[in-house]
Amino acid sequence: MFSNIENSLKVTGIDFLKSQNTQQHHTDGYNIKNLVVRRGQPFQVQVSLNRELRATDKLSLRFGIGENPMKNRGSLLSLKPEREDFNGWRISMVKKNGKECLLSVTSSPSAPVGKYNLHVKTDANIYKPENGVIYLLFNPWCEEDVVYLANEAQKKEYVLNDTGCIYVGSAYSIYDRPWNFGQFEEYVLDACMYLLDKSKLSLSERRDPASVSRAMSALVNANDDNGVLLGSWSGNYVGGTSPMDWIGSVTILQKYYKTKKPVRYGQCWVFAGVLNTVMRCLGVPSRCVSTFDSAHDTEENLRVDIYLNEKGEKLNISFDSVWNFHVWNDVWMKRTDLPNGFDGWQAIDSTPQEQSQGRFQCGPCPVKAVREGDVYLPFDSKFVYAEVNADRVYWLVRKVNGRDKYFKIGTETQAIGKNISTKAVGQNRREDITQEYKYPEGSKEERMSMQRAYSFIRPSGLVPRSGYASTVQTLGGNIQPLVLKDPVTKTGLHLEITNTEPLHPGNPLEMAITVKVSTPGNWTVDLTGSCQMQYYTGKVQANLGTTKETINLEGPSEMQIPLKIAPDAYMKTLSSVEDEVLILVTAIAEVKETNDKLTKETSMRFQYPPITVQMPETAKLYNDFTCALIFKNKLNVTLENCKLLVEGLGIFKMTTFEQGDIMPGRIMKSEIICTPTRLGEKKIVAKLISNQIKGISTEKAITITE
């Protein structure tokens, strides 16, 4: 046997065959030098050697993950061609051609996700390629992966779509905010890998999307681990960006990755937008889910108490709250840690509301468990269940001998968790997914689910969370399952709240409360109506006006009582807060003859003039085109300190135009020269922010061709 050192086998180069591998793995969108592949699916590498390969030569590929990879910990995999697989990985020789050999590597469909360092060992030599770090992601295209999603259109939407919209507003006026997820943009994947390392998940936890999504729900908020976003609902965002001013996740994740410090500030749709980006980026199918009239039940008693004063104005004294809308995420996976029947969508939430196991994290909670009332299942299913199913109990607070007395004036059982919404697959429209979260109100299944949920929520063990010392608990000492329908009153009393004119900032707010009685007879009704401004979290910002009338109705009939608010009553408040505010109208009606009481509330949003986008419908790759943004101020007020934010993924980076003040009737026009760098349908998203108005946004698509 002659074996001399000069003749030992050495690697002279490696080609990661990036363009063919990334196309097959649906990872060609990532803006990164390294190879990005998905687990459980083969990829090829071409190895160049200093001589032909002989039968006696030893050649192995070594994949290491983490700081100090070791074989016995499973963090170092040494793969030899044609040997049995190792930890579910295997490697085979596709072809040998002189000094070149083409190898195919298939990772395990349950491999830990993350960054792997590849070295090639030949005889006694180790070759370390440049850019030898390979990113391994979850794989919804692989049937053995627990995140497997069969439907192609859904994968395109929930994994590959880097734009979308998030539904906000109130149950009676839902609108969409365009959002750029941007999971393929520069540094976004690196930011996600940094979060994975920061999560301190063990290797085996990194195999499991349930552990990864729970960890990410904790890390997207900054509350206990220096995560991505600091939440603030203060209305004053000095020293940061107002939550209303973001139009996508890219700037946030890039800034976080660069500074490694929490970015200021987020509110629920921002948290959900960023978490959606992170999950799609890691390869877990994910969608943003908005619930209208979402309960934040701090006591886990499935009941939210709302207190009104004698003018019918809502008081900020309850620890519970009802958010006009709340946004979280659903991620798709098989739950191998749970009994059968809970696979599919799982709710996760990174808005810091309540602690779970000592950290601000929430989920994954099976959506099916919420529907069936199986609220004993991990994680946080009681909290998610209450968000969409709690009952709303109204109390009137009256002074009696100088002390506050509480009178129960109504229970609404169908008022929480309405119009649960997400963006439809492949279309820019709202899809209502309420039926995935709950059975139809009042159906037999819904009653059974409700009873099942109550059986797991023990009234005796109710402890307020998050260190709230709740003084409110003694009020309704008897906690029992509440009536399923509003009791039918003797008079058939019914209330409706509408706006009689469009709600334009700067104009009077013209609304009306309609009182109906359906039973024959003469009825005297005391009506109290109040108009307030509130944040989407349900917190009241200002009282704008009230009305009190006694009306006589001869049933069956109805009467409309106007409620009008002058611009002076609200314009100052509107300009002084940095959030978008809603108009809350509350009505209380009391029938003198029968003592029937009824309460009703509606939140409405202001209506704004639109932004128009002018640009061609198609453009060629790398060929410039012009995009013009036009806005006409059709309101009766000057919009002060206007800023126009524009972003187009694959077209141009986030740009801000300072527009100064725009007087009534004035037209603003801005132009951008765009250079498309990616093929396919791309979107331009624009948003106009001023002191008076925070929420005018628009989007327009353009198709980029070769």
C-alpha positions in Angstrom: 0.0 0.0 0.0 1.5 3.3 -0.9 -0.2 6.3 0.8 1.8 9.5 1.0 0.6 12.8 2.2 0.9 14.6 -1.1 -1.6 12.2 -2.6 -4.2 12.6 0.2 -7.7 13.7 -1.0 -8.4 17.4 -0.6 -11.4 19.5 -1.5 -10.6 22.5 -3.7 -14.1 24.1 -3.8 -17.8 23.7 -3.3 -20.7 25.0 -5.4 -23.9 25.3 -3.4 -25.9 25.4 -6.7 -27.9 28.2 -5.1 -30.3 29.1 -8.0 -31.5 25.5 -8.6 -31.7 24.6 -4.9 -33.6 27.7 -3.9 -36.1 27.5 -6.7 -36.9 23.9 -5.7 -37.1 24.9 -2.1 -39.2 28.0 -2.7 -36.5 30.1 -1.0 -35.3 32.0 -4.0 -36.9 35.2 -2.6 -34.5 35.5 0.4 -32.1 38.4 -0.1 -29.0 36.7 1.3 -25.7 35.3 0.0 -26.1 32.0 1.8 -28.0 28.9 0.8 -31.5 28.8 2.3 -33.3 25.4 2.2 -36.3 23.7 3.8 -36.1 20.5 5.9 -37.0 17.1 4.7 -36.3 17.9 1.1 -33.1 17.1 -0.9 -30.7 19.8 -2.1 -27.5 19.3 -4.1 -23.9 20.4 -3.7 -21.1 20.0 -6.1 -17.7 19.2 -4.5 -14.5 19.8 -6.5 -11.4 17.6 -5.5 -7.7 17.7 -6.1 -8.0 14.2 -7.8 -10.4 11.5 -8.7 -12.3 9.8 -5.9 -11.2 6.2 -5.1 -13.1 3.5 -3.4 -10.8 3.7 -0.3 -11.1 7.4 0.1 -13.1 8.8 3.1 -15.4 11.7 2.4 -18.0 13.1 4.7 -20.1 16.3 5.0 -20.3 17.6 8.6 -23.2 19.9 9.6 -22.9 21.6 12.9 -25.5 23.8 14.6 -24.9 26.1 17.6 -21.8 27.4 19.4 -20.0 24.1 20.1 -21.4 21.3 17.9 -21.0 17.8 19.3 -22.0 14.4 17.9 -23.3 13.1 21.2 -25.6 16.1 21.6 -27.0 15.7 18.1 -25.7 19.2 17.1 -23.0 17.7 14.9 -24.0 15.5 12.0 -21.3 13.6 10.1 -22.8 12.2 6.8 -21.0 9.7 4.5 -22.5 9.0 1.1 -24.5 5.8 0.8 -24.4 5.0 4.5 -27.5 4.6 6.6 -29.1 7.8 7.6 -28.0 9.7 10.7 -30.7 11.4 12.9 -33.0 11.1 9.9 -30.5 12.8 7.5 -29.1 11.1 4.5 -26.7 11.9 1.7 -26.1 10.2 -1.7 -23.7 10.4 -4.6 -25.7 11.6 -7.6 -22.8 11.4 -10.1 -19.0 11.4 -10.2 -17.3 13.1 -13.1 -13.5 13.3 -13.0 -12.5 15.4 -10.0 -16.1 16.6 -9.4 -18.8 14.8 -7.5 -22.4 15.9 -7.1 -23.9 15.0 -3.8 -27.6 15.1 -2.7 -28.3 15.9 0.9 -31.7 15.3 2.5 -32.2 16.7 6.0 -34.6 15.1 8.5 -38.2 16.4 8.2 -38.0 17.0 12.0 -34.5 18.5 12.0 -33.9 21.5 14.3 -34.3 24.8 12.3 -31.5 27.3 12.3 -28.1 28.0 10.8 -25.8 25.0 10.1 -22.1 25.3 9.4 -20.9 22.9 6.6 -17.4 21.5 6.6 -16.2 18.7 4.3 -13.8 16.1 5.7 -11.6 14.1 3.4 -9.1 11.6 4.9 -7.3 13.9 7.4 -8.2 17.2 5.8 -11.1 19.5 6.7 -12.3 22.1 4.1 -14.3 25.1 5.3 -16.0 26.8 2.4 -16.8 30.6 2.4 -20.5 31.3 2.9 -20.6 27.8 4.3 -23.5 28.6 6.6 -26.7 27.0 5.4 -30.1 28.2 6.7 -32.6 25.4 7.4 -36.3 26.2 7.6 -39.6 24.5 8.3 -41.1 22.9 5.2 -44.8 23.2 4.5 -44.2 21.4 1.1 -42.9 18.2 2.8 -45.6 15.7 3.9 -43.5 14.4 6.8 -43.0 17.9 8.2 -45.6 18.8 10.9 -46.2 22.2 9.2 -47.2 20.5 6.0 -50.0 22.3 4.2 -51.5 20.5 1.2 -53.1 23.3 -0.6 -50.8 25.2 -3.1 -52.7 28.5 -3.0 -52.6 28.5 0.8 -48.9 28.0 0.8 -48.5 30.8 -1.6 -50.5 33.1 0.6 -49.5 32.0 4.1 -45.8 31.3 3.5 -44.6 33.2 0.4 -46.8 36.3 0.2 -44.7 39.2 1.6 -47.6 41.7 1.5 -51.0 41.7 3.0 -53.5 43.7 5.0 -54.6 43.7 8.6 -58.3 44.4 9.4 -59.0 47.1 12.0 -61.7 49.6 12.9 -64.8 48.4 14.7 -67.4 45.7 14.2 -69.7 48.2 12.4 -66.9 49.8 10.2 -64.2 47.3 9.4 -61.4 48.5 7.1 -58.1 47.1 6.1 -54.6 48.5 6.7 -52.1 47.4 4.1 -49.0 45.8 5.7 -45.7 44.8 4.2 -44.5 41.6 5.9 -41.3 41.6 3.9 -40.0 38.2 5.1 -37.5 38.0 2.2 -35.9 41.5 2.7 -32.3 42.0 3.7 -31.4 41.1 7.3 -35.0 39.9 8.1 -34.0 36.2 8.1 -30.9 37.0 10.1 -33.0 38.9 12.6 -35.2 35.7 12.9 -32.1 33.5 13.4 -30.9 36.0 16.1 -34.3 35.6 17.9 -34.1 31.8 17.7 -30.7 31.9 19.4 -31.9 34.5 21.9 -34.9 32.2 22.8 -32.5 29.7 24.4 -34.7 26.9 22.9 -33.0 23.5 23.2 -32.2 21.6 20.0 -35.2 19.3 20.4 -37.5 22.3 20.9 -36.2 23.8 17.7 -37.6 20.8 15.9 -41.1 21.7 17.0 -43.1 24.6 15.6 -45.2 24.7 18.7 -42.2 25.6 20.9 -40.7 27.9 18.3 -44.0 29.8 17.8 -44.5 30.2 21.5 -40.9 31.5 21.9 -41.4 34.0 19.1 -44.7 35.2 20.6 -42.6 36.1 23.7 -39.7 37.7 21.7 -41.6 39.9 19.4 -42.6 42.0 22.5 -39.9 43.6 24.6 -41.6 42.9 27.9 -39.3 40.4 29.6 -36.5 39.5 27.2 -35.4 42.6 25.3 -37.5 41.5 22.4 -38.3 43.3 19.1 -41.0 45.8 20.0 -41.9 48.0 22.9 -45.7 48.3 23.3 -47.2 51.7 24.3 -50.8 52.8 24.5 -50.0 56.1 26.1 -51.0 58.4 23.2 -47.6 60.1 23.4 -44.8 58.5 21.4 -41.9 60.9 21.9 -38.6 59.2 21.4 -40.0 56.6 19.1 -42.3 56.0 16.2 -46.1 56.2 16.8 -47.7 52.7 16.2 -49.9 54.3 13.5 -46.8 55.3 11.5 -45.6 51.9 10.6 -46.6 50.3 7.2 -44.7 47.1 7.5 -42.3 44.9 9.5 -39.1 45.4 7.5 -37.9 48.7 9.1 -38.7 47.4 12.5 -36.8 44.0 12.2 -33.9 45.7 10.4 -33.6 48.3 13.1 -33.8 45.7 15.8 -31.2 43.5 14.2 -28.8 46.4 13.9 -29.2 47.8 17.4 -30.3 44.6 19.3 -32.5 47.0 21.3 -36.3 47.1 21.4 -37.9 49.3 18.7 -40.4 51.9 19.9 -43.5 51.6 19.7 -46.0 48.8 18.9 -49.7 48.2 19.4 -51.6 44.9 18.6 -51.6 45.1 14.8 -47.9 46.0 14.7 -47.1 43.0 17.0 -49.2 40.8 14.8 -47.6 42.1 11.6 -44.1 41.5 12.9 -44.9 38.0 14.3 -46.5 37.1 11.0 -43.3 38.1 9.2 -41.1 36.1 11.6 -43.3 32.9 11.3 -43.5 33.1 7.5 -39.8 33.8 7.3 -39.0 30.6 9.4 -41.4 28.6 7.1 -44.4 28.2 9.3 -47.7 29.0 7.5 -49.1 32.1 9.3 -51.9 34.6 9.0 -53.0 37.8 10.9 -56.4 37.4 12.6 -58.5 40.3 13.7 -61.4 40.0 16.2 -63.8 42.8 16.7 -65.1 43.6 20.2 -62.4 41.4 21.7 -62.6 40.8 25.4 -59.6 41.2 27.6 -60.8 39.3 30.6 -58.3 39.7 33.5 -60.2 37.5 35.9 -60.7 34.4 33.8 -64.4 34.4 34.6 -65.6 34.8 31.0 -67.3 38.0 31.9 -66.4 41.6 31.1 -67.9 44.3 33.3 -68.7 47.7 31.8 -69.6 50.6 34.1 -71.7 53.6 33.0 -72.5 56.8 34.9 -76.0 58.3 35.0 -75.3 60.3 31.8 -74.6 57.0 30.1 -70.9 57.7 29.8 -68.5 54.8 30.0 -66.2 55.0 33.0 -62.6 53.8 32.9 -62.8 51.8 36.2 -62.9 48.2 35.1 -59.8 46.0 34.9 -61.5 44.1 32.2 -61.8 45.8 28.8 -63.3 45.3 25.4 -61.0 46.2 22.6 -62.8 47.5 19.4 -60.5 45.1 17.6 -57.6 42.9 18.6 -55.1 41.3 16.2 -53.2 38.1 16.7 -51.9 35.3 14.5 -52.8 31.8 13.5 -50.0 29.4 12.7 -50.6 26.0 10.9 -49.2 22.7 12.3 -49.9 19.3 13.6 -49.9 19.3 17.4 -47.9 16.2 18.3 -48.0 17.2 22.0 -51.8 17.0 22.3 -54.5 14.4 21.9 -55.9 13.8 18.4 -58.2 16.4 16.8 -56.3 19.6 17.5 -54.1 19.9 14.4 -54.5 22.8 12.0 -54.6 26.5 12.9 -53.2 27.5 16.3 -53.6 31.0 17.8 -50.5 32.8 19.0 -50.3 36.4 20.2 -47.3 38.6 20.9 -49.2 41.7 22.2 -48.2 41.8 25.9 -51.5 41.5 27.7 -51.1 38.9 30.4 -48.3 36.8 31.6 -48.3 33.1 30.9 -45.8 30.8 32.7 -44.1 34.0 33.9 -43.5 35.6 30.5 -45.6 37.7 28.1 -46.3 35.0 25.6 -49.5 33.5 24.3 -50.2 30.2 22.5 -50.1 28.2 20.4 -53.7 27.4 21.3 -55.6 25.2 18.9 -58.4 27.1 17.2 -60.5 23.9 17.4 -60.1 23.8 21.2 -61.6 27.3 21.3 -64.5 26.2 19.2 -65.2 23.1 21.3 -64.7 24.8 24.7 -61.7 22.5 25.5 -60.1 25.3 27.5 -57.9 22.9 29.6 -55.5 22.5 26.7 -52.1 24.3 26.5 -51.3 27.0 25.8 -53.4 29.9 27.2 -56.7 28.5 25.8 -58.8 30.1 28.6 -57.5 33.6 27.7 -58.1 33.1 23.9 -61.5 31.6 24.6 -62.6 34.6 26.7 -61.3 37.0 24.0 -63.9 35.7 21.6 -66.6 34.4 23.9 -66.9 36.4 27.1 -70.3 38.0 28.0 -70.5 41.7 28.5 -72.3 42.9 31.6 -73.4 46.5 31.9 -73.6 48.2 35.3 -75.1 51.6 36.1 -73.1 53.5 38.8 -75.3 55.7 40.9 -74.5 57.7 44.0 -76.8 56.6 46.9 -76.3 58.5 50.2 -72.9 59.6 48.9 -71.7 56.1 48.0 -71.4 54.4 44.7 -74.1 51.7 44.2 -74.0 49.3 41.2 -77.1 48.3 39.3 -77.0 45.6 36.7 -78.7 47.0 33.6 -78.0 44.3 31.0 -76.1 41.3 29.8 -75.0 40.9 26.2 -74.1 37.3 25.3 -73.5 37.7 21.6 -71.5 40.9 21.7 -67.9 39.6 22.0 -65.8 38.1 19.3 -67.5 39.3 16.2 -66.4 39.2 12.5 -63.2 37.3 13.1 -61.3 38.3 10.0 -58.2 37.5 7.9 -57.1 38.3 4.4 -58.6 35.8 1.9 -56.2 33.4 0.1 -55.0 34.9 -3.2 -57.4 37.9 -3.1 -57.5 41.3 -1.5 -60.7 40.8 0.4 -61.7 40.1 3.9 -62.5 36.5 4.8 -64.7 35.9 7.8 -63.4 33.0 9.9 -65.7 33.4 12.9 -67.1 29.9 12.3 -63.6 28.4 12.8 -63.4 29.9 16.3 -67.0 29.4 17.4 -70.3 27.7 16.6 -73.2 30.0 15.5 -74.6 32.1 18.4 -77.5 30.4 20.1 -77.0 27.0 18.4 -77.0 23.7 20.4 -73.3 23.2 19.7 -72.5 26.7 21.0 -74.4 26.0 24.2 -72.5 22.8 24.7 -69.2 24.4 24.0 -70.0 27.2 26.5 -71.0 24.7 29.2 -67.9 22.7 28.6 -65.7 25.8 28.9 -67.5 26.8 32.1 -66.8 23.4 33.6 -63.0 24.0 33.3 -63.1 27.6 34.6 -63.7 27.2 38.3 -65.3 30.4 39.8 -63.7 29.6 43.2 -60.1 29.7 41.9 -60.4 33.1 40.2 -57.3 35.1 41.0 -56.6 38.4 39.2 -53.5 38.1 37.0 -50.6 40.4 36.4 -50.7 41.6 40.0 -53.9 43.5 39.5 -55.6 44.0 42.9 -59.1 43.8 41.7 -61.6 45.7 43.8 -64.3 44.9 41.4 -64.7 41.3 42.2 -67.2 41.5 45.0 -69.8 43.2 42.7 -71.3 40.2 41.0 -70.4 37.7 43.8 -72.7 35.0 42.2 -70.9 33.9 39.0 -73.2 31.6 37.0 -73.5 30.9 33.3 -75.3 33.8 32.0 -78.5 33.9 30.0 -77.9 33.1 26.4 -80.3 35.7 24.9 -81.3 39.1 26.0 -84.5 38.7 28.0 -87.5 39.5 25.9 -88.9 42.7 27.5 -92.6 43.3 28.0 -92.5 46.3 25.7 -90.2 44.7 23.0 -87.8 47.6 23.5 -85.1 48.0 20.9 -82.3 50.5 20.3 -80.4 51.4 17.1 -77.5 53.9 16.7 -76.6 55.4 13.3 -74.9 58.4 11.8 -77.2 60.5 9.7 -74.3 62.3 7.9 -70.8 61.1 6.9 -68.4 61.5 9.8 -65.8 63.9 8.4 -63.3 65.5 10.7 -64.1 69.2 10.9 -67.8 68.7 10.4 -70.5 68.4 13.1 -70.9 64.7 14.0 -74.6 64.0 13.3 -75.9 60.8 14.8 -79.3 59.5 15.9 -80.6 57.0 18.4 -83.7 55.2 17.3 -86.0 53.9 20.1 -88.5 51.2 19.1 -91.3 49.5 21.1 -93.2 46.6 19.5 -96.0 46.0 22.0 -99.3 47.9 21.8 -99.8 50.4 24.7 -98.6 53.9 25.9 -95.0 53.8 27.0 -92.9 56.5 28.6 -89.2 56.0 27.8 -86.3 57.8 29.6 -83.5 57.9 27.1 -79.9 58.8 27.9 -77.4 59.1 25.1 -73.7 59.9 25.3 -70.9 60.4 22.8 -67.3 59.8 23.7 -64.0 59.5 22.0 -62.1 56.3 22.7 -59.0 54.4 21.8 -59.4 51.0 20.1 -58.5 49.4 23.5 -61.8 50.7 24.8 -60.2 53.4 26.9 -62.2 56.6 26.9 -60.2 59.7 25.8 -62.9 62.4 26.0 -66.6 63.0 26.7 -68.1 65.0 23.8 -71.7 65.4 24.8 -74.8 63.8 26.2 -78.6 64.0 25.6 -81.4 63.1 28.1 -85.0 62.9 26.9 -88.2 61.5 28.0 -90.4 60.4 25.1 -93.9 58.9 24.8 -94.4 56.2 22.3 -97.7 54.5 21.4 -96.6 51.0 20.4 -95.8 49.5 18.1 -93.7 52.5 16.9 -90.3 54.1 16.8 -88.8 57.5 17.3 -85.4 59.0 16.2 -83.6 61.2 18.7 -80.8 63.3 17.1 -77.4 63.6 18.8 -75.2 66.3 17.3 -71.6 67.2 18.3 -70.1 70.5 17.1 -66.5 70.3 15.7 -65.2 72.5 18.5 -66.1 69.8 21.0 -63.8 67.2 19.5 -61.2 68.7 17.1 -58.8 69.7 19.9 -58.8 66.1 21.3 -58.4 64.7 17.8 -55.2 66.8 17.1 -53.7 66.2 20.5 -53.5 62.4 20.4 -51.2 60.4 18.3 -53.5 57.4 17.9 -56.5 56.9 15.7 -59.6 57.4 17.8 -63.2 56.1 17.4 -66.5 57.7 18.2 -68.4 55.7 20.8 -72.1 56.2 21.2 -73.8 54.6 24.2 -77.6 54.7 24.8 -79.6 53.6 27.9 -83.4 53.4 27.7 -85.7 52.8 30.7 -89.4 52.2 30.4 -91.2 53.9 33.3 -94.2 51.6 33.3 -92.4 48.3 33.3 -88.9 49.2 34.6 -87.4 47.5 31.5 -83.8 48.7 31.0 -81.8 48.3 27.8 -78.3 49.5 26.8 -76.6 49.6 23.4 -73.2 50.9 22.2 -71.7 51.4 18.8 -68.2 52.6 17.8 -67.8 54.4 14.5 -64.8 55.7 12.7 -64.2 59.0 10.9 -64.4 58.9 7.1 -61.5 60.4 5.1 -60.7 61.4 1.6 -58.6 58.9 -0.4 -55.0 58.8 -1.7 -54.8 58.0 -5.4 -51.8 56.2 -6.9 -51.0 56.7 -10.5 -48.6 54.3 -12.2 -48.4 51.8 -15.1 -50.0 48.4 -14.6 -46.9 46.6 -15.7 -43.2 47.4 -15.9 -40.0 45.6 -17.0 -37.4 44.4 -14.6 -34.7 47.0 -13.8 -36.5 49.6 -16.0 -37.5 52.8 -14.2 -41.1 53.9 -14.0 -42.8 56.8 -12.2 -45.3 56.5 -9.4 -47.4 59.6 -8.5 -49.3 59.9 -5.2 -52.2 62.4 -5.2 -54.3 63.6 -2.3 -57.0 66.2 -2.2 -58.0 67.6 1.2 -61.8 67.6 0.9 -62.3 68.3 4.6 -63.1 71.6 6.2 -59.9 71.6 8.3 -56.3 72.2 7.6 -54.3 69.0 8.0 -51.1 70.0 9.9 -47.7 68.4 9.7 -48.5 65.9 7.0 -46.1 63.1 6.3 -46.5 60.7 3.4 -44.9 57.2 4.0 -44.4 55.0 0.9 -42.9 51.5 0.6 -42.8 49.0 -2.3 -41.0 45.7 -1.6 -38.8 44.8 -4.6 -39.3 48.3 -6.0 -37.9 50.9 -3.6 -37.1 51.3 0.1 -39.3 53.0 2.7 -39.5 56.7 1.8 -41.0 59.6 3.8 -42.1 62.9 2.3 -42.7 65.8 4.7 -45.7 67.7 3.2 -46.2 70.5 5.8 -49.8 71.7 6.2 -52.5 70.9 3.6 -55.3 73.5 3.6 -58.9 72.6 2.7 -59.3 72.1 -1.0 -55.6 71.8 -1.6 -54.0 69.0 -3.7 -50.8 67.3 -2.7 -48.7 65.4 -5.3 -45.5 63.4 -4.8 -43.6 61.4 -7.4 -41.2 58.6 -6.9 -38.9 57.0 -9.6 -39.1 53.3 -9.1 -36.7 50.6 -10.2 -38.1 47.1 -9.9 -35.6 44.4 -8.8 -37.9 41.4 -8.6 -40.4 39.7 -10.9 -44.1 39.1 -10.3 -46.9 41.1 -8.7 -45.5 43.9 -6.4 -47.3 46.4 -4.3 -46.9 50.0 -3.4 -48.2 51.0 0.0 -48.8 54.6 1.0 -50.0 56.2 4.2 -50.7 59.8 5.1 -50.3 61.0 8.6 -51.2 64.4 10.1 -52.0 65.9 13.5 -55.7 65.5 12.8 -55.8 62.2 10.9 -53.7 59.1 11.4 -55.2 56.5 9.2 -55.4 57.3 5.5 -53.7 54.5 3.6 -53.8 52.9 0.2 -52.1 50.2 -1.9 -51.7 49.5 -5.6 -50.3 46.5 -7.4 -48.0 46.4 -10.5 -46.8 43.4 -12.4 -43.1 43.2 -13.1 -42.1 41.2 -16.2 -38.8 40.1 -17.8 
